[in-house]
């Protein structure tokens, strides 16, 4: 039986002696016997009639070869390079030279070294709490064994620690400040080792009551600020809405003010009707009324603002004494 690590080289021995009675051609054959007896043997490499044949099994091409360049000298040992886990199995060497035949079996186990080992901490790193250091290898053939050691401060593990070599867990009970430091884990099997480390920092318990009170106060302050912002926004919105309604509000029960021009026209119209019905007897009374004084109901405009009216043929305010009304 042979045990080797993945990636290494192994030589499977196969030596023989020929007798005088063996007169036939020499054949040396290496086969891999599958674990399942229902499957056929797989030829790996063969020497026959002074020639080597090694193209039978693609997975072993260029990785398996005879140790001796001249196998007929009595050494048909097999070299396997760059071992893989799939190379694990039972190998058989057969030497044939008629009428003699010899064979032997060799068990090869390819082990994988521990690799990609990771360390972690589980549990609260507070004084008085239980904390667990974990170590696990992503690769590696069984049986894997784990061992923890402290690499900072005192080299010894705490007195309350409990180590499980099979799972890689280190339990530290009732942790204290003295437990703080760097811890190293070594994973190992029969062919190799791998390591990882982790830093443990034990601190006083956190005052959860103060944190809760602070969170509540902070939440209330945030809500009050939010409510203030919403109130100011609503108030501003109502003020703008009120100003807009007042600006566009038109009272229907109050008639619009009359303009100066409409007042003047109505006054002139009434005087026209009066002039049309005048007789020589009341002509003298009418001349006493100054025609140029037109009443204004709402406001007095400046000369620049007064509208210019085209002179009418009935406008005789300044020459009433010289015309004859027909």
C-alpha positions as semicolon CSV with decimal commas, in nm:
position;residue;x (nm);y (nm);z (nm)
1;X;0,000;0,000;0,000
2;X;0,119;0,348;-0,087
3;X;-0,008;0,684;0,043
4;X;0,100;0,998;-0,134
5;X;-0,008;1,361;-0,147
6;X;-0,177;1,516;-0,445
7;X;0,075;1,666;-0,685
8;X;0,359;1,439;-0,579
9;X;0,527;1,151;-0,764
10;X;0,508;0,780;-0,682
11;X;0,688;0,473;-0,814
12;X;0,500;0,144;-0,810
13;X;0,753;-0,140;-0,808
14;X;0,739;-0,438;-1,044
15;X;1,056;-0,645;-1,079
16;X;1,086;-0,993;-1,227
17;X;1,332;-1,267;-1,324
18;X;1,307;-1,474;-1,639
19;X;1,370;-1,849;-1,639
20;X;1,540;-2,053;-1,905
21;X;1,212;-2,214;-1,993
22;X;1,053;-1,882;-2,088
23;X;1,105;-1,863;-2,460
24;X;0,808;-1,660;-2,584
25;X;0,791;-1,280;-2,640
26;X;0,804;-1,060;-2,324
27;X;0,490;-0,861;-2,236
28;X;0,465;-0,620;-1,936
29;X;0,124;-0,476;-1,868
30;X;-0,007;-0,230;-1,604
31;X;-0,382;-0,219;-1,541
32;X;-0,610;-0,025;-1,305
33;X;-0,864;-0,243;-1,128
34;X;-1,187;-0,048;-1,066
35;X;-1,354;-0,055;-0,726
36;X;-1,667;-0,182;-0,895
37;X;-1,609;-0,542;-0,988
38;X;-1,867;-0,515;-1,264
39;X;-1,637;-0,288;-1,464
40;X;-1,354;-0,409;-1,682
41;X;-0,989;-0,356;-1,602
42;X;-0,836;-0,049;-1,761
43;X;-0,501;-0,089;-1,938
44;X;-0,268;0,201;-1,853
45;X;0,063;0,116;-2,021
46;X;0,215;-0,188;-2,190
47;X;0,555;-0,311;-2,314
48;X;0,546;-0,567;-2,596
49;X;0,802;-0,677;-2,855
50;X;1,051;-0,408;-2,758
51;X;0,791;-0,128;-2,785
52;X;0,600;0,084;-2,528
53;X;0,228;0,152;-2,569
54;X;0,094;0,430;-2,341
55;X;-0,203;0,578;-2,529
56;X;-0,472;0,358;-2,374
57;X;-0,592;0,593;-2,096
58;X;-0,611;0,963;-2,187
59;X;-0,624;1,077;-1,822
60;X;-0,279;0,927;-1,758
61;X;-0,111;1,019;-2,085
62;X;0,231;1,177;-2,023
63;X;0,188;1,125;-1,649
64;X;0,263;0,750;-1,639
65;X;0,580;0,587;-1,770
66;X;0,814;0,293;-1,709
67;X;1,087;0,374;-1,457
68;X;1,345;0,182;-1,661
69;X;1,398;0,272;-2,022
70;X;1,461;-0,101;-2,090
71;X;1,187;-0,293;-1,905
72;X;1,306;-0,632;-2,040
73;X;1,610;-0,606;-1,809
74;X;1,384;-0,718;-1,525
75;X;1,240;-0,386;-1,398
76;X;0,890;-0,300;-1,509
77;X;0,820;-0,043;-1,231
78;X;0,571;0,235;-1,303
79;X;0,618;0,607;-1,234
80;X;0,308;0,825;-1,188
81;X;0,374;1,200;-1,201
82;X;0,166;1,487;-1,062
83;X;-0,068;1,263;-0,867
84;X;-0,440;1,344;-0,857
85;X;-0,712;1,230;-0,621
86;X;-0,867;1,035;-0,912
87;X;-0,550;0,821;-0,930
88;X;-0,653;0,645;-0,610
89;X;-0,713;0,276;-0,679
90;X;-0,567;-0,073;-0,716
91;X;-0,293;-0,121;-0,975
92;X;-0,178;-0,460;-1,110
93;X;0,148;-0,542;-1,287
94;X;0,143;-0,846;-1,522
95;X;0,459;-1,000;-1,670
96;X;0,411;-1,258;-1,943
97;X;0,673;-1,470;-2,122
98;X;0,534;-1,799;-2,237
99;X;0,483;-2,025;-2,073
100;X;0,544;-1,822;-1,750
101;X;0,310;-1,550;-1,609
102;X;0,358;-1,335;-1,295
103;X;0,150;-1,053;-1,142
104;X;0,116;-0,839;-0,829
105;X;-0,131;-0,581;-0,697
106;X;-0,056;-0,247;-0,530
107;X;-0,305;-0,022;-0,350
108;X;-0,244;0,351;-0,407
109;X;-0,418;0,620;-0,205
110;X;-0,375;0,983;-0,312
111;X;-0,443;1,221;-0,024
112;X;-0,522;1,591;-0,054
113;X;-0,344;1,830;0,179
114;X;-0,558;2,072;0,383
115;X;-0,609;2,397;0,191
116;X;-0,815;2,718;0,196
117;X;-0,849;2,699;0,575
118;X;-1,061;2,980;0,723
119;X;-1,097;3,104;1,081
120;X;-1,399;3,288;1,224
121;X;-1,555;3,405;1,551
122;X;-1,907;3,312;1,658
123;X;-2,083;3,483;1,947
124;X;-2,062;3,818;2,126
125;X;-1,711;3,934;2,215
126;X;-1,823;4,080;2,550
127;X;-1,696;4,023;2,899
128;X;-1,882;3,734;3,065
129;X;-2,013;3,590;2,736
130;X;-1,923;3,258;2,572
131;X;-1,741;3,294;2,240
132;X;-1,646;3,022;1,991
133;X;-1,347;3,027;1,754
134;X;-1,410;2,820;1,441
135;X;-1,164;2,666;1,195
136;X;-1,249;2,472;0,877
137;X;-1,055;2,365;0,566
138;X;-1,229;2,381;0,228
139;X;-1,003;2,108;0,093
140;X;-0,827;1,810;0,246
141;X;-0,861;1,436;0,273
142;X;-0,989;1,284;0,596
143;X;-0,910;1,244;0,863
144;X;-0,854;1,614;0,927
145;X;-0,743;1,728;1,270
146;X;-0,753;2,084;1,405
147;X;-0,544;2,242;1,676
148;X;-0,564;2,594;1,824
149;X;-0,287;2,791;1,992
150;X;-0,249;3,147;2,116
151;X;0,024;3,350;1,946
152;X;0,002;3,679;2,141
153;X;0,062;3,732;2,511
154;X;0,072;3,403;2,693
155;X;0,107;3,105;2,458
156;X;-0,136;2,892;2,656
157;X;-0,506;2,870;2,587
158;X;-0,742;3,009;2,856
159;X;-0,822;2,769;3,137
160;X;-1,193;2,770;3,050
161;X;-1,138;2,681;2,684
162;X;-1,272;2,357;2,532
163;X;-1,120;2,228;2,204
164;X;-1,283;1,989;1,959
165;X;-1,006;1,859;1,729
166;X;-1,248;1,698;1,485
167;X;-1,468;2,003;1,418
168;X;-1,206;2,272;1,477
169;X;-1,415;2,462;1,734
170;X;-1,257;2,628;2,037
171;X;-1,511;2,732;2,302
172;X;-1,405;3,011;2,541
173;X;-1,640;3,026;2,838
174;X;-1,705;3,338;3,046
175;X;-1,468;3,552;2,838
176;X;-1,259;3,824;3,003
177;X;-1,025;4,098;2,880
178;X;-0,729;3,862;2,932
179;X;-0,867;3,640;2,654
180;X;-0,807;3,911;2,393
181;X;-0,532;3,844;2,141
182;X;-0,446;3,655;1,823
183;X;-0,525;3,286;1,793
184;X;-0,384;3,047;1,531
185;X;-0,544;2,727;1,396
186;X;-0,351;2,443;1,229
187;X;-0,541;2,193;1,013
188;X;-0,354;1,869;0,937
189;X;-0,385;1,521;0,792
190;X;-0,133;1,251;0,703
191;X;0,013;1,441;0,408
192;X;0,020;1,809;0,505
193;X;-0,095;2,110;0,706
194;X;-0,256;2,449;0,655
195;X;-0,307;2,745;0,889
196;X;-0,526;3,048;0,956
197;X;-0,554;3,305;1,236
198;X;-0,811;3,537;1,394
199;X;-0,802;3,836;1,632
200;X;-1,020;3,823;1,945
201;X;-1,109;4,151;2,118
202;X;-1,312;4,111;2,440
203;X;-1,486;4,438;2,541
204;X;-1,722;4,550;2,822
205;X;-2,094;4,493;2,765
206;X;-2,276;4,755;2,562
207;X;-2,528;4,972;2,754
208;X;-2,833;4,872;2,556
209;X;-3,071;5,082;2,770
210;X;-2,886;5,403;2,680
211;X;-2,888;5,305;2,314
212;X;-3,264;5,245;2,320
213;X;-3,334;5,576;2,499
214;X;-3,111;5,761;2,254
215;X;-3,286;5,600;1,961
216;X;-3,628;5,698;2,098
217;X;-3,522;6,058;2,160
218;X;-3,370;6,082;1,817
219;X;-3,688;5,945;1,660
220;X;-3,908;6,193;1,846
221;X;-3,686;6,486;1,747
222;X;-3,695;6,374;1,389
223;X;-4,075;6,349;1,396
224;X;-4,109;6,695;1,552
225;X;-3,888;6,849;1,285
226;X;-4,087;6,672;1,016
227;X;-4,418;6,792;1,163
228;X;-4,287;7,151;1,179
229;X;-4,185;7,139;0,815
230;X;-4,523;7,001;0,711
231;X;-4,709;7,265;0,918
232;X;-4,509;7,553;0,768
233;X;-4,563;7,417;0,419
234;X;-4,940;7,386;0,469
235;X;-4,963;7,735;0,619
236;X;-4,772;7,888;0,331
237;X;-4,990;7,700;0,085
238;X;-5,311;7,830;0,247
239;X;-5,181;8,190;0,243
240;X;-5,098;8,173;-0,124
241;X;-5,437;8,020;-0,199
242;X;-5,617;8,296;-0,002
243;X;-5,424;8,574;-0,180
244;X;-5,509;8,422;-0,514
245;X;-5,881;8,398;-0,431
246;X;-5,894;8,758;-0,308
247;X;-5,713;8,880;-0,617
248;X;-5,963;8,716;-0,851
249;X;-6,276;8,778;-0,643
250;X;-6,530;8,996;-0,834
251;X;-6,834;9,118;-0,649
252;X;-7,138;9,087;-0,872
253;X;-7,366;9,308;-0,659
254;X;-7,159;9,627;-0,720
255;X;-7,178;9,771;-1,073
256;X;-6,856;9,890;-1,233
257;X;-6,791;10,266;-1,224
258;X;-6,907;10,467;-1,518
259;X;-6,645;10,624;-1,736
260;X;-6,626;11,000;-1,799
261;X;-6,702;10,950;-2,162
262;X;-7,028;10,760;-2,100
263;X;-7,139;11,023;-1,847
264;X;-7,065;11,297;-2,091
265;X;-7,258;11,126;-2,368
266;X;-7,565;11,076;-2,148
267;X;-7,553;11,437;-2,041
268;X;-7,521;11,562;-2,396
269;X;-7,802;11,334;-2,509
270;X;-8,035;11,473;-2,250
271;X;-7,950;11,828;-2,347
272;X;-8,009;11,749;-2,712
273;X;-8,361;11,648;-2,635
274;X;-8,405;11,966;-2,439
275;X;-8,272;12,179;-2,725
276;X;-8,502;12,005;-2,968
277;X;-8,807;12,110;-2,768
278;X;-8,699;12,468;-2,698
279;X;-8,911;12,754;-2,792
280;X;-8,811;13,123;-2,811
281;X;-8,979;13,173;-2,480
282;X;-8,755;12,936;-2,284
283;X;-8,441;13,009;-2,483
284;X;-8,341;13,278;-2,245
285;X;-8,362;13,046;-1,942
286;X;-8,152;12,783;-2,110
287;X;-7,873;13,027;-2,189
288;X;-7,823;13,075;-1,816
289;X;-7,713;12,710;-1,775
290;X;-7,338;12,672;-1,850
291;X;-7,323;12,390;-2,104
292;X;-6,953;12,335;-2,055
293;X;-6,991;12,202;-1,700
294;X;-7,028;11,827;-1,746
295;X;-7,064;11,635;-1,417
296;X;-6,821;11,357;-1,326
297;X;-6,955;11,083;-1,100
298;X;-6,640;10,900;-1,003
299;X;-6,319;11,093;-1,046
300;X;-6,166;11,398;-1,213
301;X;-5,910;11,328;-1,479
302;X;-5,613;11,541;-1,571
303;X;-5,621;11,707;-1,913
304;X;-5,377;11,448;-2,044
305;X;-5,605;11,163;-1,933
306;X;-5,933;11,311;-2,068
307;X;-6,037;11,147;-2,393
308;X;-6,067;11,371;-2,695
309;X;-6,417;11,386;-2,841
310;X;-6,498;11,488;-3,193
311;X;-6,695;11,814;-3,195
312;X;-7,065;11,759;-3,248
313;X;-7,292;11,973;-3,461
314;X;-7,501;12,024;-3,153
315;X;-7,208;12,138;-2,938
316;X;-7,298;12,515;-2,904
317;X;-7,180;12,572;-2,548
318;X;-6,961;12,871;-2,646
319;X;-7,178;13,036;-2,911
320;X;-7,523;12,988;-2,783
321;X;-7,595;13,356;-2,824
322;X;-7,524;13,366;-3,200
323;X;-7,718;13,068;-3,337
324;X;-8,074;13,019;-3,429
325;X;-8,219;12,689;-3,327
326;X;-8,445;12,536;-3,596
